[in-house]
Amino acid sequence: MAGPSKNQASSLAKLPIAAKVGVGVGLAVLVGVAYFVMGYSEVSSQIAAQKRQESQLRSDLAGARESESAYLRDLAELTDKQQRQRELNKILPETAETPSFLSAVQGVANVSGVSLNSWDPLDEVSGQFFAKVPMKLTLSGRFHQIAKFFYGVGQLDRIINLENISIHDPKRENDDTVVQVESLATAFHTLAVRAVASGAPGAPGTPPAPGAPAAPAGSAP
């Protein structure tokens, strides 16, 4: 750009000092305004970008909190289901669990004061949705002890039925009558899903194995 002409320079030189100061101030103001406009525009762009980033971060945080809330709900639901499954397995386990079956009966016998003279596990009998786990028991004790034993078995977490009860050979001992008792104790367990689906004996719609009684319709432990 060409500098000011001699005439312009001469004209500026003729201006009073106040006018020269005013022109200088005006030029400085113009330059300052130009720098301000350019700087403000850049800062404004940065502010807008930061606001967009902040909005995105807030959105991400809200999504993360919602995911955390959903996870905690699912975790609580899973924990509740697992607890209910554990409680159900106490009542109706997934396998025969014969040792725990016998241990539970022995524990009740000890508390009741009954002598568990013998036990004889029998073959399982498959039903429609569950299998029976029978065990023949021979007990001895006083009448009230036998009654306490029967009551105690009924209070166990696992379902155990006592049937085919036979009382015989009463004997007098120390002013009490001791009797011998034979009974069939029957526990239950669920059938494996794959066994039911594959049409194994005891599966819905499948005839029972030879010699095994069919479960009554709608029967439950």
KEGUGU-710946 format. One record per residue: residue in three letters; y, x, z of N, C-alpha, C, CB in turn. Coordinates in steps of 0.1 Angstrom, whole numbers. Atoms other than C-alpha are relative to their C-alpha. Glycine has a CB too. Layout:
N
<"ALA", <Y, X, Z>, <Y, X, Z>, <Y, X, Z>, <Y, X, Z>>
...
***
This chain:
221
<"MET", <-12, 9, 0>, <0, 0, 0>, <12, 9, 0>, <0, -10, 12>>
<"ALA", <-13, -8, 0>, <35, 14, -9>, <8, -2, 12>, <8, -4, -13>>
<"GLY", <-9, 2, -11>, <58, 20, 19>, <12, -7, -3>, <3, 14, 6>>
<"PRO", <-12, 7, 2>, <91, 3, 24>, <10, 9, -10>, <8, -2, 13>>
<"SER", <-10, -7, 10>, <117, 11, -4>, <12, 6, 7>, <5, -10, -11>>
<"LYS", <-12, -6, -6>, <148, 31, 2>, <10, -11, 4>, <6, 9, -10>>
<"ASN", <-10, 11, -4>, <169, -1, 2>, <-5, -7, 13>, <1, -10, -12>>
<"GLN", <5, 7, -13>, <146, -17, 28>, <3, 9, 12>, <-15, -4, -2>>
<"ALA", <-2, -9, -11>, <147, 14, 49>, <15, 1, 4>, <-5, 14, -4>>
<"SER", <-14, 0, -3>, <185, 15, 45>, <4, -12, 7>, <8, 1, -13>>
<"SER", <-4, 13, -7>, <187, -22, 55>, <-5, 1, 15>, <-7, -12, -7>>
<"LEU", <5, -1, -14>, <165, -15, 86>, <9, 9, 8>, <-14, 4, 0>>
<"ALA", <-9, -10, -8>, <187, 15, 95>, <13, -6, 4>, <2, 12, -8>>
<"LYS", <-13, 6, -3>, <218, -7, 94>, <-1, -10, 11>, <5, -6, -13>>
<"LEU", <2, 10, -11>, <202, -32, 119>, <4, 6, 14>, <-14, -5, 0>>
<"PRO", <-3, -5, -13>, <215, -30, 154>, <-13, 3, 8>, <8, -11, 8>>
<"ILE", <11, -4, -8>, <192, -16, 181>, <-8, -12, 5>, <4, 9, 12>>
<"ALA", <6, 12, -5>, <184, -50, 195>, <-9, -6, -11>, <10, -11, 5>>
<"ALA", <8, 6, 11>, <172, -63, 161>, <-12, 9, -3>, <9, -1, -12>>
<"LYS", <11, -9, 3>, <152, -31, 156>, <-11, -2, 11>, <4, 14, 0>>
<"VAL", <10, 3, -11>, <135, -38, 190>, <-7, -13, -2>, <7, 0, 14>>
<"GLY", <6, 13, 2>, <129, -73, 181>, <-10, 0, -12>, <10, -11, -4>>
<"VAL", <9, -1, 11>, <113, -64, 148>, <-13, 8, 4>, <6, 8, -12>>
<"GLY", <11, -8, -5>, <91, -38, 165>, <-9, -9, 9>, <5, 12, 8>>
<"VAL", <8, 9, -9>, <81, -64, 192>, <-8, -10, -9>, <9, -7, 10>>
<"GLY", <7, 10, 9>, <73, -89, 164>, <-12, 6, -6>, <10, -6, -10>>
<"LEU", <12, -6, 6>, <51, -65, 146>, <-11, 3, 10>, <5, 14, -7>>
<"ALA", <10, -2, -10>, <34, -56, 178>, <-8, -13, 4>, <6, 7, 13>>
<"VAL", <6, 13, -3>, <28, -92, 186>, <-10, -5, -11>, <11, -11, 2>>
<"LEU", <9, 4, 11>, <14, -99, 151>, <-13, 8, 1>, <7, 3, -13>>
<"VAL", <12, -8, -1>, <-10, -69, 155>, <-9, -5, 11>, <4, 15, 1>>
<"GLY", <8, 4, -12>, <-20, -81, 190>, <-7, -13, -3>, <9, -1, 12>>
<"VAL", <7, 12, 3>, <-26, -116, 177>, <-12, 1, -9>, <10, -10, -6>>
<"ALA", <11, -3, 9>, <-47, -103, 149>, <-12, 5, 7>, <4, 10, -11>>
<"TYR", <11, -6, -8>, <-68, -82, 173>, <-6, -11, 9>, <4, 12, 8>>
<"PHE", <4, 11, -9>, <-70, -112, 197>, <-9, -10, -7>, <12, -7, 7>>
<"VAL", <8, 9, 8>, <-82, -135, 170>, <-14, 5, -4>, <7, -5, -13>>
<"MET", <13, -6, 4>, <-109, -111, 158>, <-8, 2, 12>, <3, 13, -7>>
<"GLY", <7, -2, -13>, <-119, -103, 194>, <-5, -13, 5>, <8, 8, 10>>
<"TYR", <4, 13, -6>, <-120, -139, 205>, <-11, -6, -8>, <12, -10, 0>>
<"SER", <11, 6, 8>, <-141, -149, 175>, <-13, 7, 3>, <4, 3, -15>>
<"GLU", <12, -7, -3>, <-166, -122, 183>, <-6, -4, 14>, <2, 16, 0>>
<"VAL", <4, 4, -13>, <-167, -131, 220>, <-5, -14, 0>, <12, 1, 10>>
<"SER", <5, 14, 1>, <-170, -168, 212>, <-13, -1, -6>, <10, -8, -9>>
<"SER", <14, 0, 6>, <-200, -160, 190>, <-10, 4, 10>, <0, 9, -13>>
<"GLN", <10, -5, -10>, <-216, -140, 218>, <-2, -11, 10>, <6, 12, 6>>
<"ILE", <1, 10, -11>, <-209, -168, 243>, <-9, -12, -6>, <14, -6, 3>>
<"ALA", <8, 10, 6>, <-224, -194, 219>, <-15, 4, -1>, <5, -4, -14>>
<"ALA", <14, -5, 1>, <-255, -172, 214>, <-6, 0, 14>, <0, 14, -6>>
<"GLN", <5, -1, -14>, <-258, -167, 252>, <-4, -15, 5>, <10, 6, 9>>
<"LYS", <3, 14, -4>, <-256, -205, 257>, <-13, -5, -7>, <12, -9, -4>>
<"ARG", <12, 4, 7>, <-283, -211, 231>, <-12, 6, 7>, <0, 4, -15>>
<"GLN", <11, -7, -7>, <-305, -185, 248>, <-2, -6, 14>, <3, 15, 2>>
<"GLU", <1, 6, -13>, <-298, -201, 282>, <-7, -13, -2>, <14, -2, 7>>
<"SER", <7, 13, 2>, <-308, -235, 268>, <-15, 1, -3>, <7, -7, -12>>
<"GLN", <14, -2, 3>, <-340, -221, 254>, <-8, 4, 12>, <-1, 11, -11>>
<"LEU", <7, -4, -13>, <-348, -204, 287>, <-2, -11, 9>, <8, 11, 7>>
<"ARG", <2, 12, -9>, <-342, -236, 306>, <-11, -9, -5>, <13, -8, 0>>
<"SER", <11, 8, 5>, <-365, -254, 282>, <-13, 6, 2>, <2, -2, -16>>
<"ASP", <12, -7, -3>, <-391, -227, 286>, <-4, -2, 14>, <1, 14, -4>>
<"LEU", <3, 1, -15>, <-388, -229, 324>, <-5, -14, 3>, <13, 3, 8>>
<"ALA", <5, 13, -2>, <-392, -267, 323>, <-14, -2, -5>, <10, -10, -7>>
<"GLY", <14, 1, 6>, <-423, -264, 301>, <-10, 7, 9>, <0, 6, -14>>
<"ALA", <9, -7, -8>, <-437, -238, 324>, <-3, -7, 13>, <6, 14, 3>>
<"ARG", <2, 7, -12>, <-431, -259, 355>, <-9, -12, -2>, <14, -5, 5>>
<"GLU", <8, 11, 3>, <-447, -289, 338>, <-15, 4, -2>, <4, -7, -13>>
<"SER", <13, -6, 1>, <-477, -267, 329>, <-6, 3, 13>, <0, 12, -9>>
<"GLU", <4, -3, -13>, <-479, -255, 364>, <-4, -13, 8>, <10, 8, 8>>
<"SER", <3, 13, -6>, <-478, -291, 377>, <-13, -6, -5>, <12, -10, -2>>
<"ALA", <12, 6, 6>, <-505, -302, 353>, <-12, 8, 5>, <0, 0, -15>>
<"TYR", <11, -8, -4>, <-527, -272, 363>, <-3, -3, 15>, <4, 15, -1>>
<"LEU", <3, 3, -14>, <-523, -280, 400>, <-7, -13, 2>, <13, 0, 8>>
<"ARG", <7, 13, -1>, <-532, -316, 394>, <-15, 1, -4>, <7, -10, -9>>
<"ASP", <14, -2, 5>, <-563, -305, 374>, <-8, 7, 10>, <0, 7, -13>>
<"LEU", <7, -8, -10>, <-572, -280, 401>, <-4, -9, 12>, <8, 11, 5>>
<"ALA", <3, 9, -11>, <-569, -307, 428>, <-11, -10, -3>, <13, -7, 4>>
<"GLU", <10, 9, 4>, <-590, -331, 408>, <-14, 7, -1>, <4, -6, -14>>
<"LEU", <12, -8, 1>, <-616, -304, 401>, <-6, 2, 14>, <2, 13, -7>>
<"THR", <5, -3, -14>, <-618, -295, 438>, <-6, -13, 6>, <12, 5, 9>>
<"ASP", <5, 13, -5>, <-622, -332, 447>, <-13, -4, -6>, <10, -11, -3>>
<"LYS", <13, 4, 6>, <-650, -337, 422>, <-11, 9, 5>, <1, 2, -15>>
<"GLN", <10, -10, -5>, <-668, -305, 434>, <-4, -4, 14>, <6, 14, 0>>
<"GLN", <3, 4, -14>, <-665, -318, 470>, <-9, -12, 0>, <13, -2, 8>>
<"ARG", <8, 12, 1>, <-679, -352, 460>, <-14, 3, -5>, <7, -10, -9>>
<"GLN", <13, -4, 5>, <-707, -335, 441>, <-8, 6, 11>, <2, 10, -12>>
<"ARG", <7, -6, -11>, <-716, -314, 471>, <-5, -11, 10>, <9, 10, 8>>
<"GLU", <4, 10, -9>, <-717, -345, 493>, <-11, -8, -7>, <12, -10, 3>>
<"LEU", <11, 7, 7>, <-738, -363, 466>, <-13, 8, 0>, <4, -4, -14>>
<"ASN", <12, -8, 1>, <-762, -334, 464>, <-7, 0, 14>, <3, 14, -4>>
<"LYS", <6, 1, -13>, <-768, -337, 502>, <-9, -13, 0>, <11, 0, 11>>
<"ILE", <7, 13, -1>, <-779, -373, 497>, <-11, 0, -11>, <10, -12, -3>>
<"LEU", <10, 0, 11>, <-797, -369, 463>, <2, 13, -8>, <3, -13, -9>>
<"PRO", <-2, -13, 7>, <-801, -333, 453>, <-6, 0, -14>, <-8, 11, 8>>
<"GLU", <5, -1, 14>, <-809, -321, 418>, <-14, 5, -2>, <10, 8, -8>>
<"THR", <14, -5, 0>, <-842, -305, 427>, <-7, -6, 12>, <-1, 15, -1>>
<"ALA", <7, 5, -11>, <-870, -313, 451>, <4, 5, 13>, <-15, 2, -2>>
<"GLU", <-4, -7, -12>, <-859, -288, 477>, <-9, -3, 12>, <15, -4, 4>>
<"THR", <10, 4, -10>, <-891, -293, 496>, <2, 8, 13>, <-14, 3, -5>>
<"PRO", <-2, -7, -13>, <-884, -265, 522>, <11, -6, 8>, <4, 15, -3>>
<"SER", <-11, 6, -8>, <-851, -281, 532>, <-4, -14, 5>, <13, -1, -8>>
<"PHE", <5, 13, -4>, <-868, -315, 532>, <-8, 1, 13>, <-9, -6, -11>>
<"LEU", <8, -2, -12>, <-894, -302, 557>, <8, 5, 11>, <-11, 10, -4>>
<"SER", <-8, -5, -11>, <-868, -283, 577>, <8, -11, 7>, <10, 11, -5>>
<"ALA", <-7, 11, -6>, <-848, -315, 581>, <-9, -9, 9>, <7, -9, -11>>
<"VAL", <9, 8, -8>, <-878, -335, 593>, <-4, 8, 13>, <-13, -3, -8>>
<"GLN", <3, -8, -12>, <-888, -306, 617>, <11, 0, 10>, <-4, 14, -4>>
<"GLY", <-12, 0, -9>, <-853, -305, 631>, <1, -13, 8>, <13, 2, -8>>
<"VAL", <0, 13, -7>, <-854, -343, 639>, <-11, -1, 10>, <-1, -11, -10>>
<"ALA", <12, 0, -9>, <-889, -339, 654>, <3, 8, 13>, <-12, 6, -7>>
<"ASN", <-3, -8, -12>, <-876, -311, 677>, <10, -7, 9>, <6, 13, -4>>
<"VAL", <-10, 7, -8>, <-846, -332, 688>, <-6, -12, 7>, <12, -4, -8>>
<"SER", <6, 12, -5>, <-868, -362, 694>, <-11, 3, 10>, <-5, -9, -11>>
<"GLY", <11, -3, -9>, <-894, -344, 714>, <-14, -3, -6>, <1, -7, 13>>
<"VAL", <13, 4, 7>, <-921, -353, 688>, <-7, 13, -5>, <2, -10, -11>>
<"SER", <7, -12, 6>, <-948, -328, 678>, <-4, -3, -14>, <-13, 3, 9>>
<"LEU", <4, 1, 14>, <-951, -324, 641>, <-12, 8, -3>, <12, 5, -10>>
<"ASN", <13, -7, 0>, <-988, -316, 639>, <-3, 5, -14>, <-10, -9, 5>>
<"SER", <4, -4, 13>, <-992, -314, 601>, <9, -6, -10>, <-15, -3, -3>>
<"TRP", <-8, 6, 11>, <-974, -320, 568>, <-7, 5, -13>, <15, 5, 0>>
<"ASP", <8, -3, 12>, <-989, -322, 534>, <9, -5, -12>, <-14, -7, 0>>
<"PRO", <-8, 4, 12>, <-965, -322, 503>, <-9, -6, -11>, <9, 11, -5>>
<"LEU", <7, 6, 11>, <-978, -345, 476>, <7, 2, -13>, <-3, -15, 3>>
<"ASP", <-6, -1, 14>, <-972, -346, 438>, <12, -9, -1>, <-10, -3, -10>>
<"GLU", <-12, 9, 3>, <-938, -359, 427>, <-4, -12, -9>, <11, 8, -7>>
<"VAL", <2, 12, 9>, <-936, -393, 411>, <13, -3, -6>, <-5, -13, 9>>
<"SER", <-13, 2, 7>, <-910, -397, 384>, <3, -15, -2>, <-1, 7, -14>>
<"GLY", <-4, 14, 2>, <-890, -429, 383>, <9, 0, -13>, <8, -5, 12>>
<"GLN", <-8, 2, 12>, <-865, -441, 357>, <12, 10, 0>, <6, -14, -1>>
<"PHE", <-12, -9, -1>, <-835, -421, 370>, <-2, 11, 11>, <12, -8, 3>>
<"PHE", <2, -10, -10>, <-849, -401, 399>, <-15, 2, 3>, <7, -5, 14>>
<"ALA", <14, -3, -3>, <-881, -386, 412>, <-2, -1, 15>, <-4, 14, -5>>
<"LYS", <4, 1, -14>, <-899, -393, 445>, <-7, 13, 4>, <-9, -12, 2>>
<"VAL", <6, -12, -6>, <-909, -363, 467>, <-7, -4, 12>, <11, 11, 2>>
<"PRO", <7, 5, -12>, <-936, -376, 490>, <-6, 11, 9>, <-11, -10, -4>>
<"MET", <6, -10, -9>, <-949, -357, 521>, <-7, -8, 11>, <11, 10, 5>>
<"LYS", <8, 6, -10>, <-977, -369, 544>, <2, 7, 13>, <-15, -1, -4>>
<"LEU", <-3, -6, -13>, <-968, -363, 581>, <-10, -5, 10>, <14, -4, 4>>
<"THR", <8, 4, -11>, <-989, -364, 612>, <8, 4, 13>, <-15, 7, 0>>
<"LEU", <-8, -2, -12>, <-970, -367, 645>, <-7, -4, 12>, <13, -8, -1>>
<"SER", <4, 5, -13>, <-977, -372, 682>, <11, 1, 9>, <-12, 9, 5>>
<"GLY", <-11, 1, -10>, <-955, -383, 710>, <0, -13, 7>, <13, 3, -7>>
<"ARG", <-1, 13, -7>, <-945, -411, 733>, <7, -10, -9>, <7, 2, 14>>
<"PHE", <-5, 10, 9>, <-935, -444, 719>, <15, 1, -2>, <-3, -14, 7>>
<"HIS", <-14, -1, 2>, <-898, -439, 726>, <4, 12, -8>, <7, 0, 14>>
<"GLN", <-3, -12, 8>, <-899, -404, 711>, <-3, -3, -15>, <-9, 12, 5>>
<"ILE", <3, 3, 14>, <-915, -417, 680>, <11, -9, -6>, <-14, -8, -1>>
<"ALA", <-11, 8, 4>, <-889, -444, 678>, <13, 8, -3>, <3, -12, 10>>
<"LYS", <-12, -9, 2>, <-861, -418, 682>, <-2, 9, -12>, <2, 9, 13>>
<"PHE", <2, -8, 12>, <-877, -397, 655>, <3, -8, -13>, <-15, 5, -1>>
<"PHE", <-2, 8, 12>, <-877, -426, 630>, <15, -3, -2>, <-7, -14, 2>>
<"TYR", <-14, 3, 0>, <-841, -434, 639>, <8, 13, -5>, <6, -4, 14>>
<"GLY", <-6, -12, 4>, <-831, -397, 635>, <-1, 3, -15>, <-5, 12, 8>>
<"VAL", <2, -3, 14>, <-846, -394, 601>, <9, -9, -9>, <-15, -3, -4>>
<"GLY", <-9, 10, 7>, <-826, -425, 590>, <14, 5, 0>, <-1, -13, 6>>
<"GLN", <-14, -4, -2>, <-794, -407, 601>, <3, 13, -8>, <3, 3, 14>>
<"LEU", <-2, -12, 8>, <-800, -376, 579>, <9, -2, -12>, <-13, 6, -4>>
<"ASP", <-8, 1, 12>, <-776, -369, 550>, <-9, -3, -12>, <8, 13, -3>>
<"ARG", <9, 2, 12>, <-805, -368, 525>, <-8, -13, 2>, <-10, 12, -2>>
<"ILE", <7, 12, -1>, <-822, -401, 518>, <-15, 3, 1>, <2, -9, -13>>
<"ILE", <14, -2, -2>, <-857, -400, 533>, <-6, -14, 5>, <-3, 11, 11>>
<"ASN", <7, 12, -5>, <-879, -431, 536>, <-13, 3, 7>, <-3, -9, -13>>
<"LEU", <12, -2, -7>, <-907, -434, 561>, <-8, -13, -2>, <2, 2, 15>>
<"GLU", <8, 12, 3>, <-935, -458, 551>, <-14, 3, 2>, <2, -4, -15>>
<"ASN", <14, -1, -3>, <-972, -464, 555>, <-3, 6, 14>, <-7, 8, -11>>
<"ILE", <1, -5, -14>, <-968, -459, 592>, <-13, -5, 7>, <12, -3, 8>>
<"SER", <13, 3, -7>, <-1001, -458, 612>, <0, 6, 13>, <-12, 4, -8>>
<"ILE", <0, -5, -14>, <-1002, -455, 650>, <-14, -3, 6>, <11, -8, 9>>
<"HIS", <14, 1, -5>, <-1036, -448, 666>, <-2, 10, 11>, <-10, 2, -11>>
<"ASP", <4, -10, -11>, <-1054, -429, 694>, <10, 1, 11>, <-3, 13, -6>>
<"PRO", <-9, -1, -12>, <-1032, -438, 724>, <-7, 7, 11>, <5, -14, 4>>
<"LYS", <6, -7, -12>, <-1038, -416, 754>, <10, 0, 11>, <-4, 15, -4>>
<"ARG", <-9, -1, -12>, <-1024, -416, 789>, <2, 14, 4>, <-6, -8, 12>>
<"GLU", <-4, -13, -4>, <-1005, -385, 799>, <11, -1, 10>, <3, 10, -12>>
<"ASN", <-11, 0, -10>, <-985, -383, 832>, <7, -13, 0>, <10, 11, -3>>
<"ASP", <-6, 13, -1>, <-980, -420, 834>, <7, -5, -13>, <9, -1, 11>>
<"ASP", <-6, 4, 13>, <-969, -422, 797>, <-12, -1, -10>, <10, 10, -5>>
<"THR", <10, 2, 11>, <-988, -432, 766>, <4, 9, -12>, <-2, -14, -4>>
<"VAL", <-2, -8, 12>, <-990, -406, 738>, <-8, -5, -11>, <-3, 15, 3>>
<"VAL", <7, 6, 11>, <-999, -418, 704>, <0, 10, -12>, <6, -13, -5>>
<"GLN", <1, -8, 12>, <-1009, -402, 671>, <6, -9, -11>, <-14, 5, -4>>
<"VAL", <-6, 8, 10>, <-988, -413, 641>, <-2, 7, -14>, <15, -2, 3>>
<"GLU", <0, -4, 13>, <-994, -409, 604>, <10, -8, -8>, <-14, -1, -6>>
<"SER", <-11, 6, 8>, <-966, -416, 579>, <2, 7, -13>, <13, -1, 8>>
<"LEU", <-3, -6, 13>, <-956, -410, 544>, <16, 1, -1>, <-5, -8, -12>>
<"ALA", <-14, -2, 1>, <-921, -395, 542>, <3, 3, -14>, <5, 12, 10>>
<"THR", <-3, -1, 14>, <-905, -398, 508>, <15, 3, -1>, <-3, -13, -8>>
<"ALA", <-14, -3, 4>, <-873, -380, 497>, <1, -2, -15>, <3, 15, 4>>
<"PHE", <-3, 3, 15>, <-857, -382, 462>, <8, 11, -5>, <7, -14, -1>>
<"HIS", <-9, -9, 7>, <-840, -360, 437>, <3, -6, -14>, <-5, 14, 0>>
<"THR", <-4, 5, 14>, <-822, -367, 404>, <-8, 7, -10>, <15, 2, -2>>
<"LEU", <7, -6, 11>, <-838, -360, 371>, <10, 8, -8>, <-7, -11, -9>>
<"ALA", <-9, -8, 8>, <-824, -333, 349>, <4, -8, -12>, <-7, 13, -5>>
<"VAL", <-5, 7, 11>, <-802, -346, 321>, <-8, 3, -12>, <15, 3, -2>>
<"ARG", <7, -3, 12>, <-821, -328, 294>, <-14, -6, 0>, <-2, 15, -1>>
<"ALA", <13, 6, -1>, <-854, -342, 307>, <1, -15, -4>, <-6, 1, 14>>
<"VAL", <-2, 14, 3>, <-840, -378, 305>, <2, -1, -15>, <11, -5, 8>>
<"ALA", <-4, 1, 14>, <-826, -371, 270>, <-12, 3, -9>, <12, 9, -3>>
<"SER", <11, -4, 8>, <-858, -356, 257>, <-12, -9, 0>, <-4, 14, 3>>
<"GLY", <11, 10, -1>, <-880, -385, 266>, <-11, 5, 9>, <-5, -3, -13>>
<"ALA", <10, -4, -9>, <-898, -367, 294>, <-5, -11, 9>, <5, 12, 9>>
<"PRO", <5, 11, -9>, <-920, -388, 318>, <11, -4, 10>, <-13, 4, 7>>
<"GLY", <-10, 5, -9>, <-897, -409, 338>, <14, -2, -6>, <2, 10, 11>>
<"ALA", <-12, 3, 7>, <-869, -410, 312>, <1, -14, -3>, <1, 9, -12>>
<"PRO", <-2, 14, 4>, <-854, -444, 304>, <-7, -3, -13>, <15, -3, -1>>
<"GLY", <7, 4, 12>, <-876, -462, 279>, <-13, 8, -2>, <9, 2, -12>>
<"THR", <12, -7, 2>, <-905, -438, 284>, <-10, -5, 10>, <3, 16, 2>>
<"PRO", <10, 5, -9>, <-938, -450, 299>, <-2, 10, 11>, <-13, -4, -7>>
<"PRO", <3, -9, -11>, <-947, -434, 333>, <-12, 8, -3>, <0, -7, 13>>
<"ALA", <12, -8, 2>, <-973, -407, 334>, <-12, -7, 6>, <2, 14, 7>>
<"PRO", <12, 7, -5>, <-1009, -419, 339>, <-2, 2, 15>, <-12, 5, -8>>
<"GLY", <2, 0, -14>, <-1015, -428, 375>, <13, 0, 8>, <-8, 12, 3>>
<"ALA", <-13, 0, -7>, <-978, -427, 384>, <6, -14, -1>, <10, 10, -6>>
<"PRO", <-6, 14, 0>, <-963, -461, 394>, <14, 0, -7>, <1, -6, 14>>
<"ALA", <-13, 2, 6>, <-934, -473, 373>, <10, -4, 10>, <0, -10, -12>>
<"ALA", <-10, 4, -10>, <-901, -476, 392>, <5, -14, -4>, <12, 10, -1>>
<"PRO", <-5, 14, 3>, <-890, -512, 396>, <14, 0, -7>, <1, -8, 13>>
<"ALA", <-13, 0, 6>, <-860, -522, 375>, <11, -1, 10>, <0, -12, -10>>
<"GLY", <-12, 0, -9>, <-827, -515, 392>, <-3, 6, 13>, <4, -14, 1>>
<"SER", <4, -5, -13>, <-845, -497, 420>, <10, 12, 3>, <-14, 5, 1>>
<"ALA", <-8, -11, -4>, <-825, -471, 440>, <-6, 6, 12>, <15, -5, 3>>
<"PRO", <6, -6, -12>, <-834, -447, 467>, <5, -7, 12>, <4, 15, 1>>
***
